[in-house]
């Protein structure tokens, strides 16, 4: 927590926060978190905007809430109490009704600031695009493709797939396996929506059991699952990101790049944040999966 206003920002510095329509925080970019006195990635997630703003600004906040509910933008000043010394920031709310979210821009005050809600931090933009895709697209395969397309804004990759884990826990008659839900940019090496395999490779099983990401920057040219065929196409660097549905790992995203040693741990952080809402989608009943094909 910072001990004085603007301790991490200069006049005009702007941060972006995605809010649900009830003003609960979904995500915040680095600048927004710094302006509000925290650098922890999820420190604001799940909190209501009401809990971040001074009680004395209740009328302004209610005006902003009413404007957003009616689909109108709102601009003003709000005093945030997340720092030891309350900090007054320029604030503007812009509804995004197609996704059921509201974009909040906060900035260190200056005489004039101009910015578009579309010009936010790329990582936050990717998270918003992924969130919109999951709300707007019903079939799983195109929804997964849209989320992967959003991910590519912040984690460049050559090919990626969304996998749903199958069998295993709760399905004792079926060995643990995986099913391809969606791919981007297109099917490759026989990997397309609907492809299934069992058993999992040791690395795939480790992601499922431990819920930890896996980064491999020198894959062999062949492997023990259908994904292993990608090595023969020059895909040598792989990032596996677990997708949670509650406390259960429902699947993962496998992203690939040509050549060795090209993904970084930071890519894993950005990927996990962008892909987080996808896990619950993977936990949908099997009947929905069939309808999506």
C-alpha positions in Angstrom: 0.0 0.0 0.0 1.5 3.4 -1.0 1.7 6.1 1.7 1.0 9.1 -0.4 -1.2 10.0 -3.4 0.3 9.5 -6.9 3.3 7.8 -5.4 3.4 5.5 -8.5 1.9 7.8 -11.1 2.4 11.0 -13.0 -0.3 13.5 -14.2 -2.3 11.9 -17.0 -1.1 8.3 -16.2 -4.2 6.1 -16.8 -5.1 2.6 -15.7 -8.0 0.4 -16.7 -10.3 -1.8 -14.7 -13.0 -4.2 -15.9 -16.1 -4.3 -13.8 -19.2 -6.4 -13.9 -22.4 -4.6 -14.4 -22.8 -4.7 -10.6 -19.4 -2.9 -10.3 -17.5 -5.9 -9.0 -13.9 -5.9 -10.2 -13.1 -8.5 -12.8 -9.5 -7.4 -13.7 -7.2 -4.4 -13.4 -4.1 -3.6 -15.3 -0.7 -2.7 -13.8 -1.2 1.1 -13.9 -4.6 0.9 -12.2 -3.2 -1.4 -9.4 -0.3 0.9 -8.9 -2.5 4.0 -8.7 -4.6 2.2 -6.1 -1.6 1.2 -4.1 -1.1 -2.5 -4.9 1.1 -4.5 -7.3 -0.5 -7.9 -6.5 -2.2 -9.2 -9.6 -5.5 -10.2 -8.0 -5.6 -7.8 -5.1 -8.6 -6.0 -6.5 -10.4 -8.9 -8.2 -13.8 -9.7 -6.7 -14.0 -6.4 -4.7 -16.9 -4.0 -5.2 -16.0 -0.6 -6.5 -18.0 0.7 -3.5 -15.5 -0.7 -1.2 -12.6 1.1 -2.9 -14.2 4.6 -2.9 -14.6 7.0 0.0 -18.0 7.0 1.7 -18.2 10.8 1.1 -18.2 10.1 -2.7 -21.3 7.9 -2.4 -23.4 10.3 -4.4 -20.9 10.4 -7.2 -20.6 6.7 -7.3 -24.4 6.2 -7.3 -24.6 8.6 -10.3 -21.9 6.6 -12.1 -23.7 3.4 -11.3 -27.0 4.8 -12.6 -25.4 6.0 -15.8 -23.7 2.7 -16.5 -27.0 0.8 -15.8 -28.7 2.9 -18.4 -25.9 2.4 -21.0 -24.5 5.9 -20.6 -20.9 6.9 -20.0 -20.0 8.8 -16.9 -17.0 11.1 -16.0 -16.0 12.7 -12.8 -13.6 12.5 -9.8 -13.5 9.8 -7.2 -11.5 9.5 -4.0 -10.1 6.1 -3.5 -9.3 4.8 0.0 -6.9 1.9 -1.0 -3.8 3.9 0.0 -2.9 5.2 3.4 -3.7 8.7 2.2 -6.9 8.8 0.1 -6.2 9.6 -3.5 -8.4 11.6 -5.8 -8.4 10.4 -9.4 -10.1 11.3 -12.6 -12.6 8.5 -13.4 -14.7 7.5 -16.3 -17.1 4.6 -16.7 -18.0 3.2 -20.2 -20.5 0.4 -20.4 -19.8 -2.6 -22.6 -23.3 -4.0 -22.8 -22.4 -6.8 -25.2 -20.2 -8.4 -22.6 -22.1 -7.3 -19.5 -19.1 -5.4 -18.3 -18.1 -1.8 -17.6 -14.7 -0.3 -18.3 -13.4 2.1 -15.6 -10.6 4.4 -16.5 -8.7 6.0 -13.6 -6.0 8.6 -14.0 -3.9 11.1 -12.1 -5.7 14.4 -12.6 -4.5 16.9 -15.1 -6.2 19.7 -17.0 -7.1 17.6 -20.0 -6.9 13.8 -20.7 -8.2 12.0 -23.7 -8.3 8.3 -24.3 -10.4 5.6 -25.8 -11.6 2.7 -23.7 -10.2 0.5 -26.5 -6.7 1.9 -25.8 -6.0 0.1 -22.5 -3.2 -2.2 -21.6 -2.9 -5.1 -24.1 -3.1 -7.7 -21.4 -6.3 -6.2 -20.0 -7.7 -5.9 -23.6 -7.0 -9.6 -24.1 -8.9 -10.5 -20.9 -11.9 -8.4 -21.9 -11.9 -9.9 -25.4 -11.8 -13.4 -23.9 -14.6 -12.6 -21.4 -16.7 -11.2 -24.3 -16.1 -14.3 -26.4 -17.3 -16.7 -23.7 -20.4 -14.7 -23.1 -21.3 -14.2 -26.8 -20.4 -17.5 -28.4 -22.4 -20.6 -27.5 -20.7 -23.6 -29.3 -17.5 -24.6 -27.5 -15.2 -24.9 -30.5 -15.6 -21.3 -31.8 -15.7 -19.9 -28.3 -12.4 -21.6 -27.5 -11.0 -20.4 -30.8 -12.0 -16.8 -29.9 -10.4 -17.0 -26.5 -7.1 -18.3 -28.1 -7.3 -15.4 -30.5 -7.5 -13.0 -27.6 -4.6 -14.7 -25.9 -2.4 -14.2 -28.9 -2.5 -10.4 -28.3 -0.3 -10.8 -25.2 1.3 -14.3 -25.7 2.5 -14.7 -29.3 2.2 -18.3 -30.4 2.1 -20.2 -33.7 -0.5 -22.8 -32.8 -2.6 -23.5 -29.7 -5.4 -25.8 -28.6 -7.9 -25.9 -25.8 -8.1 -29.3 -24.2 -10.8 -30.8 -21.9 -9.6 -33.5 -19.6 -11.8 -36.6 -19.7 -12.2 -39.8 -17.6 -10.4 -40.3 -14.3 -12.0 -38.8 -11.2 -15.7 -39.6 -11.2 -15.3 -41.7 -14.3 -13.6 -44.8 -13.0 -14.5 -46.8 -16.0 -12.6 -44.5 -18.3 -8.8 -43.8 -18.1 -7.8 -40.2 -17.8 -7.5 -38.6 -21.2 -8.1 -35.4 -23.2 -10.3 -34.0 -25.9 -9.5 -31.1 -28.2 -12.2 -28.5 -27.8 -10.9 -25.8 -30.1 -7.7 -24.8 -32.0 -6.2 -21.6 -33.4 -5.5 -20.6 -36.1 -6.5 -23.9 -37.8 -6.3 -27.7 -37.5 -2.7 -29.0 -37.7 -1.1 -32.5 -37.8 -4.5 -34.0 -37.4 -5.3 -32.0 -34.3 -8.8 -30.6 -34.6 -11.9 -30.2 -32.4 -13.2 -33.6 -31.3 -9.9 -35.5 -31.3 -9.6 -37.6 -28.2 -6.8 -39.7 -26.6 -6.0 -41.7 -23.5 -3.9 -42.2 -21.6 -2.3 -38.8 -20.9 1.4 -38.3 -21.2 3.3 -37.9 -17.9 3.5 -34.1 -18.5 -0.2 -33.8 -19.4 -1.1 -35.9 -16.3 1.1 -33.7 -14.1 -0.7 -30.6 -15.3 -4.1 -32.2 -14.5 -3.1 -33.6 -11.1 -0.9 -30.8 -9.8 -2.7 -27.8 -11.5 0.7 -26.2 -12.3 1.7 -24.8 -15.7 4.3 -26.5 -17.7 6.9 -24.8 -19.9 9.1 -26.8 -22.2 11.4 -25.1 -24.6 13.0 -28.0 -26.4 10.4 -30.6 -27.3 11.4 -33.8 -29.2 10.2 -34.3 -32.7 7.8 -37.0 -31.6 5.8 -37.7 -28.5 3.4 -40.1 -26.8 0.2 -38.3 -27.4 -1.3 -36.7 -30.6 0.2 -33.4 -29.5 3.6 -35.0 -30.0 3.1 -34.9 -33.7 3.6 -31.1 -33.6 7.3 -31.5 -32.9 7.7 -32.9 -36.4 6.3 -29.6 -37.7 9.0 -27.7 -35.9 6.9 -26.8 -32.8 9.7 -27.0 -30.2 8.5 -24.7 -27.5 5.3 -25.5 -25.6 3.3 -23.9 -22.8 0.6 -25.9 -20.9 -1.7 -23.7 -18.8 -4.2 -25.5 -16.5 -7.8 -24.3 -16.7 -9.7 -24.5 -13.4 -13.4 -25.0 -12.8 -13.6 -24.2 -9.1 -10.9 -26.2 -7.4 -10.7 -28.8 -10.2 -8.5 -28.8 -13.3 -11.0 -29.2 -16.1 -8.6 -28.9 -18.9 -5.6 -26.9 -20.2 -4.4 -24.8 -23.1 -1.4 -26.1 -25.1 0.4 -23.2 -26.9 3.3 -23.8 -29.3 6.0 -21.8 -31.0 8.5 -22.8 -33.7 12.0 -23.2 -32.5 13.4 -23.9 -29.0 13.6 -21.5 -26.0 11.0 -19.0 -27.0 8.3 -19.0 -24.3 9.0 -17.3 -20.9 7.5 -17.6 -17.4 6.0 -14.2 -17.9 4.0 -15.6 -20.9 2.6 -18.2 -18.5 1.4 -15.4 -16.1 -0.3 -13.5 -18.9 -1.9 -16.7 -20.3 -3.3 -17.8 -17.0 -4.9 -14.4 -16.4 -6.5 -14.3 -19.9 -7.7 -17.9 -19.9 -9.1 -18.0 -16.3 -12.8 -17.8 -17.3 -12.5 -20.7 -19.7 -12.2 -23.4 -17.1 -15.8 -23.2 -16.0 -16.9 -23.5 -19.7 -14.9 -26.8 -20.0 -16.8 -28.2 -17.1 -20.1 -28.0 -19.0 -22.1 -31.3 -19.4 -21.0 -33.6 -22.2 -24.2 -33.0 -24.0 -23.2 -29.4 -24.6 -19.9 -30.6 -25.9 -21.6 -32.8 -28.5 -23.8 -29.9 -29.6 -20.7 -27.7 -30.1 -19.1 -30.0 -32.7 
